[in-house]
Amino acid sequence: MIRQGLNSFSGKRIILLQGPVGPFFRHLACDLRNTGATVFKVNFNAGDWVFYPHGAINYRGSMEEWPAVIEKLLKSLQIDVIFLFGDCRPVHRDIRYIAGKLGIQTGVFEEGYVRPNYVTLERYGVNGNSPIIDDPESVFRNRPIEIPEENQIGNTFWPMVFWGAAYFTAGGIGRLFFPRYRHHRPLTIREALPWMRSIWRKYRYAMKEDDMLGKLTGLWKKKYFLVPLQVHNDAQITEHSSYRNIREFIHEVIMSFALHAPSDTILVFKHHPMDRGYTDHSKLIRSTSRQGNVQDRVFYLHDQHLPTLLKSARGVTVINSTVGLSAIYHGVPTKVCGKAVYDIIGLTSRKQLDDFWSHSGQERPDRLKAEKFREYLIASTQLNGSFYRKNRHSLLHCGLIWDRDGSRKVMTCCPEPLQEHPHTIS
């Protein structure tokens, strides 16, 4: 989908399901129409509607009825391609099977495997559903790949906060119009509050942890294991690991560290920035550390420069966070406790978690293999840009660098197609 370029969708009939917060899918639809594609869109809640108010199908039925409805809709509209964001969302879980049965291509967007300047687009699925999982060694059998220049996107925090607050506010206010919809997190106006809380917590933690980076890169350099946490309701945890939630992972890691790690090592948890306004694991980490009698060797951080932390770490432990891929690229021994697209022999540890603490030095990733894997990911699954802020080098409305030769020119968005579908499905 990436290598063939955006023009490969010319003449296709495309349907967009739920996208990231903000106007990205509306802009993507514009770019697709400019290639000659016919584009349809389904809204599931008022947050979707506020960013795609015209020409969309508003689904107001139940989630239980949705699989049968979308299968019928795909057939009636003669759809060739489905685009969606997050294949583990409730409204998307059955799409993989339905699309496969009907012979329809599916393109799954997700946050970038390679951060911070990329977004992911894979056929069939991402992360634990990625085709790479089925045959990871195929990556290394391919000939060398030339990857395009990487453009810096800049800080996406504030646009993300703005679009997120707008989405959840609209979703909460407009709940009356989509009463049977179930989101993967509470869709109420109150959900905008954590985004606001995240702002002041960001500065509060920065001041509180002011001296920690110096200790980690100085006195504690190569003495600590870093544990980057994922968002508390990340479907990658429940769908692609044995953990029911992030709390189970935290407890297991601390107890394993307490029993098996060398006594001169330290354990450092890093909170996920997108989860800053929602959760605080301080009590759990303190109580579990006391239980393991390692309360003086376990630390909990929020806002520190991640690349610097990775460079100074002895090892990294993750469920399946994309930070694991960054750790591999930095040459840091990495233990994956879930199912991840990069959990490949030569890149990640083959030891059990209990053994990893003492043997991490023998588990360093193969540098050449890591570079080749990263190049393959960028060339095959990554688009330079952001869902929340436009790449200033992009000529597309959606703000991504899609066509590698840069030949695409901005055109006025094509008009919506003639109405071929009911405006609302109940």
Secondary structure, DSSP 8 states (H G I E B T S, - for coil): --TT-GGGGTT-EEEE----SSSHHHHHHHHHHHTT-EEEEEE-SHHHHHHS-SS-EEE-S-TTTHHHHHHHHHHHTT--EEEEE-TTSTTTTTHHHHHHHHT-EEEEEEE-SSTTTEEEEEES-SGGG-HHHH-TTHHHHS--------------HHHHHHHHHHHHHHHHHGGGGSTT---SS--SGGGHHHHHHHHHHHHHHHHHTTTHHHHHHTTTTTTEEEEE---TT-HHHHHSSS-SSHHHHHHHHHHHHHHHS-TT-EEEEE--GGGTTT---HHHHHHHHHHTT-TTSEEEESS--HHHHHHH-SEEEESS-THHHHHHHTT--EEESS--TT--BTTB--S-HHHHHHHGGG----HHHHHHHHHHHHHHHEEES-SSS--TT--STT--B-STT---------------S-SEE-
